[in-house]
Amino acid sequence: MALVQLTFESKALHRQTTINVVLPMDKYYKNRDNYVEHPLKTLYLLHGYNGNFTDWNNNTRVQRWAVERNLVLVMPSGDNSFYVDKQGADYGKFIGEELVEVTRRFFHLSRNREDTFIGGFSMGGYGALRNGMKYADTFSHVVCLSSACGMFDKIGAEKYGSGMTSEDDFMLSLEQFKDTDRNPDVLIANLVERKKNDPDFTLPRFYVSCGLQDGLIEDNRRFRDKLVKAGFDVTYYEGEGGHEWFFWDREIKKIFDDFLPLEKNYNEIFY
């Protein structure tokens, strides 16, 4: 396994940014005589509010499980942006376009949609659903753990308030954002319309989960119901736990085992 910390100049963010990348190199070193280079599947994994690119590695066993499944992890910093475009820094474009292209150039990653996934927790769960749907040509599977999916719909706006400080100017009033791609309802409707016009287009698959003791549980249930009603393939789970790493650590293991299309028995596969 290789853990790479990469700093590069981001055009979308107008500054340098740092990411962590987990590369499953064990297979090469153990089986180098039989190894044939092939592009790897990739999960772009987003952190929550007040977090950074180190959070997933520091608080879960995701690195170990990714290596076991021969999966590349890309973990960027999204600051407190909710991974949407804002004045002076286009975080949505960074996640959905620039980060994918940069990492594909640096590393031997698959360029196929069916091999490219996005996920996150809390703010990152919202970032995953927003950019997973907005850039649906790039991502085939979307993982939303305890996501802040209610922040930008009508009920959520009434619950959390329709605005924040000028420092957080990515939050607009309900009237301003209700018809934009920050609203999950708009994103869902756009993909349903596309599917209707193009039967060959496949809607991204979703994994949505939240702890029973998490204050965001009702928001996640409501989001699940919207997806199911619209015809998305949704795997949903709720169980014991709050808004905490214990829950997300347990969930990411289940996602690798049962949701993402990954190698199931790493030790028996040789190239």
N, C-alpha and C positions, 0 to 999 in steps of 0.2 A: 504494500500500500504506500502511496505517496500523497502527502499533504502539501499542496502548493499554495502559497500566499502570493497573489498577483496584484500589483498596482499598475494602473494604466490611465491614460488621459481619456476621459469620457466626453464625447461631443454633446451628448444629450444632457449631461449634468454640468457641463462647462467647468470641469475641474478634474483633478485626479481622484480616483476611487479605488478601494481595495476589496478583493474578494478572496474567499477560501475555495479551493477545489480539491476534492478527494478523488484520487485516481486508483483504481483497483489493479495494481501492478503485480500482485502476488502470483497470478496465473502465469505471467510471462517468466518470472524467475524460477518457478517450480517446473515449468514444462517448456522451456525455451527451445528444445530440440524439435518439438512438435507444434510450435506456436506459429499461427498465421495471423498477421495483423488484420484486424477488422474494426470498423467504427463502433463506438460504444454508445449504449443508451444513457440518457442524461436526465437528471431531476434538478430543476432550478428551485432552490429551497429558500423561502423568505422568512425573515424574523418578525417579531412583534414590535409594538410601540416601545421606544426607549432602548431598543436592542441594537445589535450590529452583526457583522458577518461572522463573528466567532460564536454566537449564541448556541447554534445547533450542536456544534462539536463539543462545547463546554458543558452542556446540560443534558445531552442524550447519548445513546449508544449508536446513533445513526451512521457514524463512520464505519464501525465494525460491520453493521448489517449491509451497508452499501457494497463493501468489499466482497462480502459473501455472495452477493447477488450480481457481481460484476457490473455495477452501476456507478457512473460518475455523478458526483454531487457538486453543484455550483451554488455557493452561498454568498450573495452580495450584501451590501449595506443599503438600506432604503431610508435611513434616518427616520424621521417621523412623518413621512410623506404620504402614507397610505398607498404608495406606489402608483400615483396618478401624476399627470402632467400639471405643472404649476409654473408660475412666472419665475423664470430664471433657471429652472431645472425640470426637465421632462423625465420624471421617474418612470412613467408608464412606457414611454418609448425606449428608455434605457433597458428595462426588463424585457419587454416584448420583442425588441429589434436588436439594439446594439449589443447587449450582453450576450445574446445567443450567437450573433455573428462573430464577435470577438473570441469567445471561447471555442467556437468551432474552428477558427483559424489557428488558435494556439495549441489545441489538443485534437486528438483523433476521435471526434465525436460524430455520431450518425446525424445526417441532415434530413432523415426521414421523420415525418410528423409522428408516426406510430412509435418512434423511439424517443420522443422528446416530451417531458412531463414538467408540470409546475405545481408547487404546493407551498403551504405556509400555515402559521398559526396566528390567531388574533388579528392584528393589523395585516400580517403577512397572509392570513387566510383570505382576507378581503382582497389583498393585492393579487393573490393567485386566481381568485374567481374573476376579478375584473380583467386582468391581462390574459388569463386563460381563455376567456370568451372573446375579448377584443382581438387577440392574435390567435384565433382558433385554427388558422392555417399552419401554425407552428406547433401548438400543443395538443396532444390527443387525450391526455388524462390530467385532471385537475383535482388537487387535494386541499380541502378546506377544513382545518382543525380549529374548533372554537372561534370561528372567524367573526370579525366585526362586520358581518354582512348587512346589519340593519342600520348602519350609520347614514346611508345615503338613500333610503327609501322613505316613504311618507311616515310610516309608523315609527321608524327609527329616528327620524328627524325630530318628531314630536317628543320622543323619549330622551334623546341626547342633547337636543338644542340644535338650531338651524345654522349656527355659526360659531367660529372660534376666534382667537386673537389674530391680529394682523400677521403675527409670526407664522401662524398656521393657515395661510390664505388659500390652501388647497380646499378648505371647507367653504362652500358657498351656501347661500340661503336655499331653502327647499325650492323656492320658485325658480332659482337660477340653475340648480343642478337636476331637477326632476326629469328633464328631457335630454340629458347628456349621457355619455357612456360611463359616468360615475355611478349611475343608478342601475343596479342589477336588473330591474324590470326592463329597462331599455336594451341592455345587452342580451337578455333572453329573447326578447321580441325580435331583435335583429337577426339572431341565429335561426330562430324558427322561420322567419321570412326567407332567409337564405336557403334553408333546407327545402322549403316549399318550391322555390324556383330552381333548385338544383338537387334532385333526388340522390345524386351520387355523393353529395357532401355528407359527411358523418359528423354528427354533433359530438363534442368532447364528452368523455365519460367523467362523472364526478364521484368523489368520496367526500362525504360531509359527516362530521362527528362533533360532539360536544359533551362535556361532563354534566351530569344531572345537578351538580351543585354550582354550576357556572351561571353567572348572571346573563350570559348571552344565549342560553338554551332556547328561549322562545324565538329569538331572531333566527337561529339556525333551523329550527323546525319550520318556520315560515318560509325560509329560503328553500329548504328541501321540498316543501309542498309546491312551490312555484316551479321548480325544476321538473318534478314528476308530472305535474299538470301540463307542462309544455312539451313533454315527450322525451326528456333527457334520460339517459341510463344513469341511475343514481344508486350508489351504495351508501346506506346511512347507518350510523351507530351512535347510541348514547349510553353512557354507563357511569359508574361511580367516579367522581373526581370533580375538581373545580377548574379554575383558570390557572393551570399549573403544569410544570414540566413533567411531573409524574404521569399525568394523563397523556401528554404529547409523546413522551418516550414510548409508552405502551402502544399508542396508536400508530406511530411510524413503523413499528415492527409488523403490525397487522397489514399495513399498506404494502410493504415489501413482500409479505408472504402471500397475500390473497387478492390484492387489487391491481397493482402494476404488472404489466406483462414482462416479467423478469425470469432469468434462469432460476429454476427451482432447486437444482441440486448441483451447486457450484463445483464441488470436489470431483464429480464424475464427468465433467465436460472438459474436453481437451481440443486444442486447435493446432 
